[in-house]
């Protein structure tokens, strides 16, 4: 594909599995963007058969359906889509999320006008039946050091737009693809700071059925975060952020000794860390489901 009237062509990679209704909402939100150029979608079906009913050959809003032919999970599915793309730019959107009005145009303008930038992100809106919270960060350029000091969950994968020629792929070795978007940005920001628009551009559906719920996948989360901690040299605050996640995941598994050890490691770096404190109370007997219920009402994860 080529640019249309000076606007770069874009493919939106959408990993999906068994969410046909939500997927169609995601596709509708992409098709409705006020973007003058080609804005296509590559829907990557992960461990499921492609739905040919969503395919479209519309000149400006084409839709392809392909199967993930790499490692199962978000990282492999996204990489499958990136490698299948032939457009100037590649965006990502989870099948539970929605592009908000103006998102694509604002981000494309940045990469069109700033040739040295490779990736641009934006803020997000958490939404659900009883929830609507906007989250942005004020930084317009995010360095690797910025990311190492904290996760910055506001930089969600559904808010990423990148140059295809930059060659960035997600690391498929991360257990279960947990935190693969954060690790992706860490590597990318090490070459060129990530451009960020401190505006809300994408809606993130807050739902309890997430594959990465700590109540459902505590062993995977603990393993993936340990992998991350072994790969990067985190400063004290960044280490505490991730170590606290391990502590809570171990507490959920009723590994009391391991949970308390990781809580201690966390608080040595950051006293009174919220995750470490929550892990400690769960390790001492408070039901983890009760803790998560309170956090869900706040639109917060562990």
Secondary structure, DSSP 4 states (H G I P E B T S, - for coil): ---BTTBPPEEEEEEESS-HHHHHHHHHHHHTS--SS-EEEEEEESSS---GGG-B--SSS-EEEEE--SSSSHHHHHHHHHHH--SSEEEE--TT-EEPTTHHHHHHHHHHH-TT--EEEEEEEEEETTEEEEE--S-SEE-HHHHHT---TTS-GGG-EEEGGG-----TTSGGGTTHHHHHHHHHHHHSPEEEEEEEEEEEE--TT-TT-HHHHHHHHHHHHHHHHHHS---HHHHHHHHHHHHHHHHHTT-HHHHHHHHHHHHHHSTT-HHHHHHHHHHTT--HHHHHHHHHHTT---
